[in-house]
Protein backbone atom coordinates (compact mmCIF):
# COMPACT_ATOMS: atom_id res chain seq x y z
CA UNK A 1 0.00 0.00 0.00
CA UNK A 2 1.33 3.43 -0.82
CA UNK A 3 0.82 6.72 0.95
CA UNK A 4 0.41 9.88 -1.08
CA UNK A 5 0.61 13.39 0.24
CA UNK A 6 -1.68 15.91 -1.46
CA UNK A 7 -1.38 19.64 -1.01
CA UNK A 8 -4.58 21.60 -1.20
CA UNK A 9 -5.02 25.32 -1.41
CA UNK A 10 -7.59 26.93 0.86
CA UNK A 11 -10.40 26.71 -1.72
CA UNK A 12 -9.72 23.01 -2.40
CA UNK A 13 -9.57 22.32 1.33
CA UNK A 14 -12.93 24.05 1.76
CA UNK A 15 -14.47 21.92 -1.00
CA UNK A 16 -13.08 18.72 0.51
CA UNK A 17 -14.40 19.70 3.95
CA UNK A 18 -17.84 20.34 2.47
CA UNK A 19 -17.78 16.93 0.80
CA UNK A 20 -16.64 15.10 3.94
CA UNK A 21 -19.40 16.75 5.95
CA UNK A 22 -22.06 16.07 3.34
CA UNK A 23 -21.18 12.44 2.60
CA UNK A 24 -19.94 11.57 6.12
CA UNK A 25 -16.83 10.02 4.59
CA UNK A 26 -13.14 10.29 5.36
CA UNK A 27 -11.08 12.53 3.10
CA UNK A 28 -9.05 9.60 1.79
CA UNK A 29 -12.22 7.67 0.95
CA UNK A 30 -13.63 10.59 -1.01
CA UNK A 31 -10.39 11.03 -2.93
CA UNK A 32 -10.29 7.32 -3.77
CA UNK A 33 -13.92 7.35 -4.92
CA UNK A 34 -13.23 10.39 -7.09
CA UNK A 35 -10.19 8.69 -8.60
CA UNK A 36 -12.21 5.60 -9.49
CA UNK A 37 -15.04 7.68 -10.95
CA UNK A 38 -12.57 9.43 -13.27
CA UNK A 39 -11.01 6.09 -14.20
CA UNK A 40 -14.42 4.60 -14.99
CA UNK A 41 -15.20 7.63 -17.17
CA UNK A 42 -12.04 6.98 -19.20
CA UNK A 43 -12.92 3.30 -19.56
CA UNK A 44 -16.44 4.19 -20.70
CA UNK A 45 -15.09 6.63 -23.28
CA UNK A 46 -12.64 4.03 -24.62
CA UNK A 47 -15.42 1.44 -24.86
CA UNK A 48 -17.69 3.84 -26.75
CA UNK A 49 -14.91 4.93 -29.10
CA UNK A 50 -14.00 1.30 -29.87
CA UNK A 51 -17.63 0.45 -30.46
CA UNK A 52 -18.15 3.39 -32.82
CA UNK A 53 -14.96 2.59 -34.76
CA UNK A 54 -15.95 -1.05 -35.11
CA UNK A 55 -17.43 -2.17 -38.41
CA UNK A 56 -20.16 -4.00 -36.49
CA UNK A 57 -22.11 -0.81 -35.87
CA UNK A 58 -25.16 -0.95 -38.13
CA UNK A 59 -27.59 1.51 -36.59
CA UNK A 60 -28.35 3.39 -33.42
CA UNK A 61 -31.61 3.56 -31.54
CA UNK A 62 -33.01 6.49 -29.61
CA UNK A 63 -33.27 6.63 -25.85
CA UNK A 64 -37.04 6.40 -26.14
CA UNK A 65 -36.75 3.20 -28.18
CA UNK A 66 -34.38 1.75 -25.62
CA UNK A 67 -36.76 2.48 -22.75
CA UNK A 68 -39.90 1.20 -24.46
PDB file of N, CA, C and O in Angstrom, chain B, residues numbered from 101:
ATOM      1  N   UNK B 101       0.857  -1.166   0.000  1.00  0.00           N
ATOM      2  CA  UNK B 101       0.000   0.000   0.000  1.00  0.00           C
ATOM      3  C   UNK B 101       0.904   1.231   0.000  1.00  0.00           C
ATOM      4  O   UNK B 101       1.910   1.279   0.708  1.00  0.00           O
ATOM      5  N   UNK B 102       0.539   2.193  -0.782  1.00  0.00           N
ATOM      6  CA  UNK B 102       1.329   3.428  -0.818  1.00  0.00           C
ATOM      7  C   UNK B 102       0.593   4.558  -0.111  1.00  0.00           C
ATOM      8  O   UNK B 102      -0.628   4.539   0.045  1.00  0.00           O
ATOM      9  N   UNK B 103       1.368   5.528   0.302  1.00  0.00           N
ATOM     10  CA  UNK B 103       0.823   6.717   0.947  1.00  0.00           C
ATOM     11  C   UNK B 103       1.188   7.897   0.067  1.00  0.00           C
ATOM     12  O   UNK B 103       2.342   8.054  -0.333  1.00  0.00           O
ATOM     13  N   UNK B 104       0.199   8.724  -0.230  1.00  0.00           N
ATOM     14  CA  UNK B 104       0.413   9.884  -1.081  1.00  0.00           C
ATOM     15  C   UNK B 104       0.037  11.135  -0.303  1.00  0.00           C
ATOM     16  O   UNK B 104      -1.001  11.191   0.355  1.00  0.00           O
ATOM     17  N   UNK B 105       0.883  12.112  -0.391  1.00  0.00           N
ATOM     18  CA  UNK B 105       0.609  13.395   0.241  1.00  0.00           C
ATOM     19  C   UNK B 105       0.058  14.342  -0.818  1.00  0.00           C
ATOM     20  O   UNK B 105       0.634  14.476  -1.898  1.00  0.00           O
ATOM     21  N   UNK B 106      -1.047  14.991  -0.512  1.00  0.00           N
ATOM     22  CA  UNK B 106      -1.678  15.905  -1.457  1.00  0.00           C
ATOM     23  C   UNK B 106      -1.765  17.280  -0.804  1.00  0.00           C
ATOM     24  O   UNK B 106      -2.245  17.422   0.321  1.00  0.00           O
ATOM     25  N   UNK B 107      -1.300  18.270  -1.519  1.00  0.00           N
ATOM     26  CA  UNK B 107      -1.381  19.636  -1.008  1.00  0.00           C
ATOM     27  C   UNK B 107      -2.595  20.321  -1.614  1.00  0.00           C
ATOM     28  O   UNK B 107      -2.797  20.311  -2.828  1.00  0.00           O
ATOM     29  N   UNK B 108      -3.381  20.905  -0.758  1.00  0.00           N
ATOM     30  CA  UNK B 108      -4.582  21.601  -1.196  1.00  0.00           C
ATOM     31  C   UNK B 108      -4.478  23.075  -0.847  1.00  0.00           C
ATOM     32  O   UNK B 108      -4.001  23.447   0.225  1.00  0.00           O
ATOM     33  N   UNK B 109      -4.932  23.900  -1.767  1.00  0.00           N
ATOM     34  CA  UNK B 109      -5.017  25.317  -1.413  1.00  0.00           C
ATOM     35  C   UNK B 109      -6.271  25.512  -0.561  1.00  0.00           C
ATOM     36  O   UNK B 109      -7.031  24.566  -0.355  1.00  0.00           O
ATOM     37  N   UNK B 110      -6.486  26.696  -0.079  1.00  0.00           N
ATOM     38  CA  UNK B 110      -7.593  26.928   0.860  1.00  0.00           C
ATOM     39  C   UNK B 110      -8.955  26.640   0.231  1.00  0.00           C
ATOM     40  O   UNK B 110      -9.849  26.123   0.903  1.00  0.00           O
ATOM     41  N   UNK B 111      -9.122  26.967  -1.050  1.00  0.00           N
ATOM     42  CA  UNK B 111     -10.400  26.706  -1.722  1.00  0.00           C
ATOM     43  C   UNK B 111     -10.630  25.200  -1.876  1.00  0.00           C
ATOM     44  O   UNK B 111     -11.739  24.717  -1.649  1.00  0.00           O
ATOM     45  N   UNK B 112      -9.602  24.469  -2.256  1.00  0.00           N
ATOM     46  CA  UNK B 112      -9.718  23.013  -2.395  1.00  0.00           C
ATOM     47  C   UNK B 112      -9.990  22.352  -1.045  1.00  0.00           C
ATOM     48  O   UNK B 112     -10.779  21.411  -0.949  1.00  0.00           O
ATOM     49  N   UNK B 113      -9.341  22.847  -0.028  1.00  0.00           N
ATOM     50  CA  UNK B 113      -9.573  22.325   1.326  1.00  0.00           C
ATOM     51  C   UNK B 113     -11.016  22.566   1.764  1.00  0.00           C
ATOM     52  O   UNK B 113     -11.631  21.707   2.396  1.00  0.00           O
ATOM     53  N   UNK B 114     -11.540  23.716   1.430  1.00  0.00           N
ATOM     54  CA  UNK B 114     -12.935  24.049   1.758  1.00  0.00           C
ATOM     55  C   UNK B 114     -13.898  23.104   1.036  1.00  0.00           C
ATOM     56  O   UNK B 114     -14.869  22.628   1.625  1.00  0.00           O
ATOM     57  N   UNK B 115     -13.625  22.840  -0.225  1.00  0.00           N
ATOM     58  CA  UNK B 115     -14.473  21.920  -1.001  1.00  0.00           C
ATOM     59  C   UNK B 115     -14.415  20.521  -0.395  1.00  0.00           C
ATOM     60  O   UNK B 115     -15.448  19.874  -0.224  1.00  0.00           O
ATOM     61  N   UNK B 116     -13.218  20.056  -0.073  1.00  0.00           N
ATOM     62  CA  UNK B 116     -13.080  18.721   0.513  1.00  0.00           C
ATOM     63  C   UNK B 116     -13.791  18.631   1.862  1.00  0.00           C
ATOM     64  O   UNK B 116     -14.418  17.617   2.169  1.00  0.00           O
ATOM     65  N   UNK B 117     -13.695  19.673   2.653  1.00  0.00           N
ATOM     66  CA  UNK B 117     -14.398  19.702   3.950  1.00  0.00           C
ATOM     67  C   UNK B 117     -15.909  19.631   3.754  1.00  0.00           C
ATOM     68  O   UNK B 117     -16.603  18.910   4.470  1.00  0.00           O
ATOM     69  N   UNK B 118     -16.410  20.382   2.782  1.00  0.00           N
ATOM     70  CA  UNK B 118     -17.843  20.344   2.475  1.00  0.00           C
ATOM     71  C   UNK B 118     -18.270  18.933   2.072  1.00  0.00           C
ATOM     72  O   UNK B 118     -19.313  18.445   2.507  1.00  0.00           O
ATOM     73  N   UNK B 119     -17.463  18.288   1.245  1.00  0.00           N
ATOM     74  CA  UNK B 119     -17.782  16.925   0.803  1.00  0.00           C
ATOM     75  C   UNK B 119     -17.732  15.927   1.946  1.00  0.00           C
ATOM     76  O   UNK B 119     -18.598  15.058   2.046  1.00  0.00           O
ATOM     77  N   UNK B 120     -16.733  16.038   2.807  1.00  0.00           N
ATOM     78  CA  UNK B 120     -16.644  15.105   3.938  1.00  0.00           C
ATOM     79  C   UNK B 120     -17.828  15.278   4.883  1.00  0.00           C
ATOM     80  O   UNK B 120     -18.353  14.298   5.411  1.00  0.00           O
ATOM     81  N   UNK B 121     -18.243  16.510   5.092  1.00  0.00           N
ATOM     82  CA  UNK B 121     -19.403  16.751   5.948  1.00  0.00           C
ATOM     83  C   UNK B 121     -20.687  16.229   5.311  1.00  0.00           C
ATOM     84  O   UNK B 121     -21.525  15.630   5.985  1.00  0.00           O
ATOM     85  N   UNK B 122     -20.830  16.457   4.039  1.00  0.00           N
ATOM     86  CA  UNK B 122     -22.063  16.073   3.342  1.00  0.00           C
ATOM     87  C   UNK B 122     -22.202  14.552   3.240  1.00  0.00           C
ATOM     88  O   UNK B 122     -23.264  13.999   3.522  1.00  0.00           O
ATOM     89  N   UNK B 123     -21.119  13.884   2.834  1.00  0.00           N
ATOM     90  CA  UNK B 123     -21.178  12.436   2.603  1.00  0.00           C
ATOM     91  C   UNK B 123     -20.801  11.615   3.828  1.00  0.00           C
ATOM     92  O   UNK B 123     -20.914  10.389   3.807  1.00  0.00           O
ATOM     93  N   UNK B 124     -20.357  12.268   4.890  1.00  0.00           N
ATOM     94  CA  UNK B 124     -19.938  11.570   6.116  1.00  0.00           C
ATOM     95  C   UNK B 124     -18.893  10.502   5.792  1.00  0.00           C
ATOM     96  O   UNK B 124     -18.978   9.361   6.248  1.00  0.00           O
ATOM     97  N   UNK B 125     -17.915  10.904   4.999  1.00  0.00           N
ATOM     98  CA  UNK B 125     -16.831  10.015   4.590  1.00  0.00           C
ATOM     99  C   UNK B 125     -15.500  10.641   4.984  1.00  0.00           C
ATOM    100  O   UNK B 125     -15.396  11.855   5.154  1.00  0.00           O
ATOM    101  N   UNK B 126     -14.499   9.805   5.124  1.00  0.00           N
ATOM    102  CA  UNK B 126     -13.142  10.291   5.363  1.00  0.00           C
ATOM    103  C   UNK B 126     -12.611  10.936   4.093  1.00  0.00           C
ATOM    104  O   UNK B 126     -13.050  10.609   2.991  1.00  0.00           O
ATOM    105  N   UNK B 127     -11.672  11.845   4.254  1.00  0.00           N
ATOM    106  CA  UNK B 127     -11.082  12.529   3.097  1.00  0.00           C
ATOM    107  C   UNK B 127     -10.460  11.536   2.129  1.00  0.00           C
ATOM    108  O   UNK B 127     -10.649  11.640   0.917  1.00  0.00           O
ATOM    109  N   UNK B 128      -9.718  10.573   2.666  1.00  0.00           N
ATOM    110  CA  UNK B 128      -9.051   9.605   1.793  1.00  0.00           C
ATOM    111  C   UNK B 128     -10.071   8.771   1.008  1.00  0.00           C
ATOM    112  O   UNK B 128      -9.840   8.441  -0.155  1.00  0.00           O
ATOM    113  N   UNK B 129     -11.177   8.438   1.635  1.00  0.00           N
ATOM    114  CA  UNK B 129     -12.225   7.668   0.955  1.00  0.00           C
ATOM    115  C   UNK B 129     -12.825   8.468  -0.192  1.00  0.00           C
ATOM    116  O   UNK B 129     -13.047   7.933  -1.279  1.00  0.00           O
ATOM    117  N   UNK B 130     -13.087   9.745   0.048  1.00  0.00           N
ATOM    118  CA  UNK B 130     -13.632  10.593  -1.014  1.00  0.00           C
ATOM    119  C   UNK B 130     -12.661  10.741  -2.167  1.00  0.00           C
ATOM    120  O   UNK B 130     -13.068  10.701  -3.328  1.00  0.00           O
ATOM    121  N   UNK B 131     -11.388  10.910  -1.868  1.00  0.00           N
ATOM    122  CA  UNK B 131     -10.390  11.030  -2.928  1.00  0.00           C
ATOM    123  C   UNK B 131     -10.285   9.741  -3.737  1.00  0.00           C
ATOM    124  O   UNK B 131     -10.160   9.782  -4.961  1.00  0.00           O
ATOM    125  N   UNK B 132     -10.335   8.608  -3.061  1.00  0.00           N
ATOM    126  CA  UNK B 132     -10.292   7.316  -3.769  1.00  0.00           C
ATOM    127  C   UNK B 132     -11.523   7.148  -4.661  1.00  0.00           C
ATOM    128  O   UNK B 132     -11.407   6.738  -5.817  1.00  0.00           O
ATOM    129  N   UNK B 133     -12.695   7.464  -4.123  1.00  0.00           N
ATOM    130  CA  UNK B 133     -13.919   7.348  -4.920  1.00  0.00           C
ATOM    131  C   UNK B 133     -13.855   8.254  -6.149  1.00  0.00           C
ATOM    132  O   UNK B 133     -14.255   7.855  -7.242  1.00  0.00           O
ATOM    133  N   UNK B 134     -13.355   9.460  -5.964  1.00  0.00           N
ATOM    134  CA  UNK B 134     -13.225  10.390  -7.091  1.00  0.00           C
ATOM    135  C   UNK B 134     -12.269   9.845  -8.140  1.00  0.00           C
ATOM    136  O   UNK B 134     -12.526   9.946  -9.340  1.00  0.00           O
ATOM    137  N   UNK B 135     -11.172   9.271  -7.684  1.00  0.00           N
ATOM    138  CA  UNK B 135     -10.192   8.693  -8.596  1.00  0.00           C
ATOM    139  C   UNK B 135     -10.830   7.572  -9.422  1.00  0.00           C
ATOM    140  O   UNK B 135     -10.640   7.510 -10.637  1.00  0.00           O
ATOM    141  N   UNK B 136     -11.575   6.699  -8.774  1.00  0.00           N
ATOM    142  CA  UNK B 136     -12.213   5.597  -9.489  1.00  0.00           C
ATOM    143  C   UNK B 136     -13.306   6.084 -10.438  1.00  0.00           C
ATOM    144  O   UNK B 136     -13.488   5.516 -11.515  1.00  0.00           O
ATOM    145  N   UNK B 137     -14.020   7.111 -10.056  1.00  0.00           N
ATOM    146  CA  UNK B 137     -15.039   7.679 -10.949  1.00  0.00           C
ATOM    147  C   UNK B 137     -14.394   8.201 -12.227  1.00  0.00           C
ATOM    148  O   UNK B 137     -14.902   7.960 -13.322  1.00  0.00           O
ATOM    149  N   UNK B 138     -13.280   8.912 -12.093  1.00  0.00           N
ATOM    150  CA  UNK B 138     -12.573   9.426 -13.269  1.00  0.00           C
ATOM    151  C   UNK B 138     -12.043   8.279 -14.121  1.00  0.00           C
ATOM    152  O   UNK B 138     -12.115   8.330 -15.349  1.00  0.00           O
ATOM    153  N   UNK B 139     -11.516   7.255 -13.477  1.00  0.00           N
ATOM    154  CA  UNK B 139     -11.009   6.089 -14.198  1.00  0.00           C
ATOM    155  C   UNK B 139     -12.131   5.387 -14.968  1.00  0.00           C
ATOM    156  O   UNK B 139     -11.955   5.008 -16.126  1.00  0.00           O
ATOM    157  N   UNK B 140     -13.276   5.220 -14.319  1.00  0.00           N
ATOM    158  CA  UNK B 140     -14.425   4.605 -14.991  1.00  0.00           C
ATOM    159  C   UNK B 140     -14.884   5.437 -16.177  1.00  0.00           C
ATOM    160  O   UNK B 140     -15.274   4.882 -17.204  1.00  0.00           O
ATOM    161  N   UNK B 141     -14.845   6.753 -16.054  1.00  0.00           N
ATOM    162  CA  UNK B 141     -15.202   7.632 -17.174  1.00  0.00           C
ATOM    163  C   UNK B 141     -14.293   7.374 -18.370  1.00  0.00           C
ATOM    164  O   UNK B 141     -14.763   7.291 -19.505  1.00  0.00           O
ATOM    165  N   UNK B 142     -12.994   7.248 -18.116  1.00  0.00           N
ATOM    166  CA  UNK B 142     -12.042   6.975 -19.197  1.00  0.00           C
ATOM    167  C   UNK B 142     -12.340   5.622 -19.841  1.00  0.00           C
ATOM    168  O   UNK B 142     -12.318   5.495 -21.065  1.00  0.00           O
ATOM    169  N   UNK B 143     -12.616   4.623 -19.022  1.00  0.00           N
ATOM    170  CA  UNK B 143     -12.916   3.298 -19.564  1.00  0.00           C
ATOM    171  C   UNK B 143     -14.193   3.323 -20.392  1.00  0.00           C
ATOM    172  O   UNK B 143     -14.263   2.676 -21.437  1.00  0.00           O
ATOM    173  N   UNK B 144     -15.192   4.053 -19.945  1.00  0.00           N
ATOM    174  CA  UNK B 144     -16.440   4.185 -20.701  1.00  0.00           C
ATOM    175  C   UNK B 144     -16.194   4.856 -22.045  1.00  0.00           C
ATOM    176  O   UNK B 144     -16.717   4.416 -23.069  1.00  0.00           O
ATOM    177  N   UNK B 145     -15.403   5.912 -22.042  1.00  0.00           N
ATOM    178  CA  UNK B 145     -15.093   6.628 -23.281  1.00  0.00           C
ATOM    179  C   UNK B 145     -14.368   5.714 -24.257  1.00  0.00           C
ATOM    180  O   UNK B 145     -14.695   5.685 -25.444  1.00  0.00           O
ATOM    181  N   UNK B 146     -13.381   4.964 -23.761  1.00  0.00           N
ATOM    182  CA  UNK B 146     -12.642   4.029 -24.617  1.00  0.00           C
ATOM    183  C   UNK B 146     -13.576   2.978 -25.211  1.00  0.00           C
ATOM    184  O   UNK B 146     -13.482   2.655 -26.395  1.00  0.00           O
ATOM    185  N   UNK B 147     -14.482   2.444 -24.381  1.00  0.00           N
ATOM    186  CA  UNK B 147     -15.419   1.436 -24.859  1.00  0.00           C
ATOM    187  C   UNK B 147     -16.302   2.004 -25.966  1.00  0.00           C
ATOM    188  O   UNK B 147     -16.503   1.360 -26.995  1.00  0.00           O
ATOM    189  N   UNK B 148     -16.821   3.195 -25.757  1.00  0.00           N
ATOM    190  CA  UNK B 148     -17.694   3.836 -26.748  1.00  0.00           C
ATOM    191  C   UNK B 148     -16.925   4.114 -28.033  1.00  0.00           C
ATOM    192  O   UNK B 148     -17.427   3.845 -29.125  1.00  0.00           O
ATOM    193  N   UNK B 149     -15.714   4.650 -27.916  1.00  0.00           N
ATOM    194  CA  UNK B 149     -14.911   4.934 -29.105  1.00  0.00           C
ATOM    195  C   UNK B 149     -14.612   3.660 -29.888  1.00  0.00           C
ATOM    196  O   UNK B 149     -14.696   3.655 -31.116  1.00  0.00           O
ATOM    197  N   UNK B 150     -14.268   2.585 -29.193  1.00  0.00           N
ATOM    198  CA  UNK B 150     -14.003   1.303 -29.869  1.00  0.00           C
ATOM    199  C   UNK B 150     -15.250   0.769 -30.546  1.00  0.00           C
ATOM    200  O   UNK B 150     -15.184   0.219 -31.646  1.00  0.00           O
ATOM    201  N   UNK B 151     -16.372   0.930 -29.894  1.00  0.00           N
ATOM    202  CA  UNK B 151     -17.626   0.447 -30.460  1.00  0.00           C
ATOM    203  C   UNK B 151     -17.991   1.243 -31.718  1.00  0.00           C
ATOM    204  O   UNK B 151     -18.423   0.665 -32.715  1.00  0.00           O
ATOM    205  N   UNK B 152     -17.822   2.540 -31.671  1.00  0.00           N
ATOM    206  CA  UNK B 152     -18.150   3.390 -32.818  1.00  0.00           C
ATOM    207  C   UNK B 152     -17.219   3.098 -33.987  1.00  0.00           C
ATOM    208  O   UNK B 152     -17.656   3.085 -35.137  1.00  0.00           O
ATOM    209  N   UNK B 153     -15.924   2.861 -33.700  1.00  0.00           N
ATOM    210  CA  UNK B 153     -14.957   2.589 -34.757  1.00  0.00           C
ATOM    211  C   UNK B 153     -15.119   1.200 -35.357  1.00  0.00           C
ATOM    212  O   UNK B 153     -14.654   0.940 -36.466  1.00  0.00           O
ATOM    213  N   UNK B 154     -15.769   0.323 -34.634  1.00  0.00           N
ATOM    214  CA  UNK B 154     -15.948  -1.053 -35.105  1.00  0.00           C
ATOM    215  C   UNK B 154     -16.867  -1.084 -36.320  1.00  0.00           C
ATOM    216  O   UNK B 154     -17.784  -0.272 -36.441  1.00  0.00           O
ATOM    217  N   UNK B 155     -16.613  -2.016 -37.202  1.00  0.00           N
ATOM    218  CA  UNK B 155     -17.426  -2.168 -38.409  1.00  0.00           C
ATOM    219  C   UNK B 155     -18.766  -2.833 -38.095  1.00  0.00           C
ATOM    220  O   UNK B 155     -19.637  -2.911 -38.962  1.00  0.00           O
ATOM    221  N   UNK B 156     -18.932  -3.303 -36.883  1.00  0.00           N
ATOM    222  CA  UNK B 156     -20.159  -3.996 -36.491  1.00  0.00           C
ATOM    223  C   UNK B 156     -21.324  -3.046 -36.246  1.00  0.00           C
ATOM    224  O   UNK B 156     -22.469  -3.486 -36.149  1.00  0.00           O
ATOM    225  N   UNK B 157     -21.052  -1.778 -36.148  1.00  0.00           N
ATOM    226  CA  UNK B 157     -22.112  -0.806 -35.866  1.00  0.00           C
ATOM    227  C   UNK B 157     -22.978  -0.655 -37.104  1.00  0.00           C
ATOM    228  O   UNK B 157     -22.505  -0.193 -38.142  1.00  0.00           O
ATOM    229  N   UNK B 158     -24.227  -1.037 -37.003  1.00  0.00           N
ATOM    230  CA  UNK B 158     -25.155  -0.948 -38.132  1.00  0.00           C
ATOM    231  C   UNK B 158     -26.070   0.255 -37.985  1.00  0.00           C
ATOM    232  O   UNK B 158     -26.240   1.034 -38.923  1.00  0.00           O
ATOM    233  N   UNK B 159     -26.663   0.404 -36.798  1.00  0.00           N
ATOM    234  CA  UNK B 159     -27.588   1.514 -36.585  1.00  0.00           C
ATOM    235  C   UNK B 159     -27.685   1.816 -35.096  1.00  0.00           C
ATOM    236  O   UNK B 159     -27.346   0.986 -34.253  1.00  0.00           O
ATOM    237  N   UNK B 160     -28.139   2.980 -34.803  1.00  0.00           N
ATOM    238  CA  UNK B 160     -28.347   3.394 -33.423  1.00  0.00           C
ATOM    239  C   UNK B 160     -29.843   3.513 -33.172  1.00  0.00           C
ATOM    240  O   UNK B 160     -30.628   3.749 -34.090  1.00  0.00           O
ATOM    241  N   UNK B 161     -30.218   3.345 -31.909  1.00  0.00           N
ATOM    242  CA  UNK B 161     -31.609   3.560 -31.538  1.00  0.00           C
ATOM    243  C   UNK B 161     -31.676   4.756 -30.592  1.00  0.00           C
ATOM    244  O   UNK B 161     -30.683   5.127 -29.966  1.00  0.00           O
ATOM    245  N   UNK B 162     -32.838   5.340 -30.501  1.00  0.00           N
ATOM    246  CA  UNK B 162     -33.005   6.492 -29.611  1.00  0.00           C
ATOM    247  C   UNK B 162     -33.174   6.019 -28.175  1.00  0.00           C
ATOM    248  O   UNK B 162     -33.423   4.840 -27.922  1.00  0.00           O
ATOM    249  N   UNK B 163     -33.036   6.944 -27.244  1.00  0.00           N
ATOM    250  CA  UNK B 163     -33.267   6.635 -25.850  1.00  0.00           C
ATOM    251  C   UNK B 163     -34.690   6.178 -25.585  1.00  0.00           C
ATOM    252  O   UNK B 163     -34.930   5.294 -24.763  1.00  0.00           O
ATOM    253  N   UNK B 164     -35.638   6.795 -26.297  1.00  0.00           N
ATOM    254  CA  UNK B 164     -37.042   6.400 -26.137  1.00  0.00           C
ATOM    255  C   UNK B 164     -37.257   4.954 -26.601  1.00  0.00           C
ATOM    256  O   UNK B 164     -37.987   4.196 -25.962  1.00  0.00           O
ATOM    257  N   UNK B 165     -36.623   4.582 -27.703  1.00  0.00           N
ATOM    258  CA  UNK B 165     -36.749   3.198 -28.183  1.00  0.00           C
ATOM    259  C   UNK B 165     -36.132   2.229 -27.191  1.00  0.00           C
ATOM    260  O   UNK B 165     -36.658   1.136 -26.976  1.00  0.00           O
ATOM    261  N   UNK B 166     -35.047   2.614 -26.600  1.00  0.00           N
ATOM    262  CA  UNK B 166     -34.376   1.755 -25.615  1.00  0.00           C
ATOM    263  C   UNK B 166     -35.246   1.540 -24.389  1.00  0.00           C
ATOM    264  O   UNK B 166     -35.276   0.440 -23.838  1.00  0.00           O
ATOM    265  N   UNK B 167     -35.952   2.574 -23.956  1.00  0.00           N
ATOM    266  CA  UNK B 167     -36.759   2.484 -22.754  1.00  0.00           C
ATOM    267  C   UNK B 167     -38.142   1.876 -22.972  1.00  0.00           C
ATOM    268  O   UNK B 167     -38.820   1.518 -22.009  1.00  0.00           O
ATOM    269  N   UNK B 168     -38.558   1.757 -24.216  1.00  0.00           N
ATOM    270  CA  UNK B 168     -39.902   1.197 -24.458  1.00  0.00           C
ATOM    271  C   UNK B 168     -39.889  -0.297 -24.566  1.00  0.00           C
ATOM    272  O   UNK B 168     -40.938  -0.910 -24.768  1.00  0.00           O
TER     273      UNK B 168
END
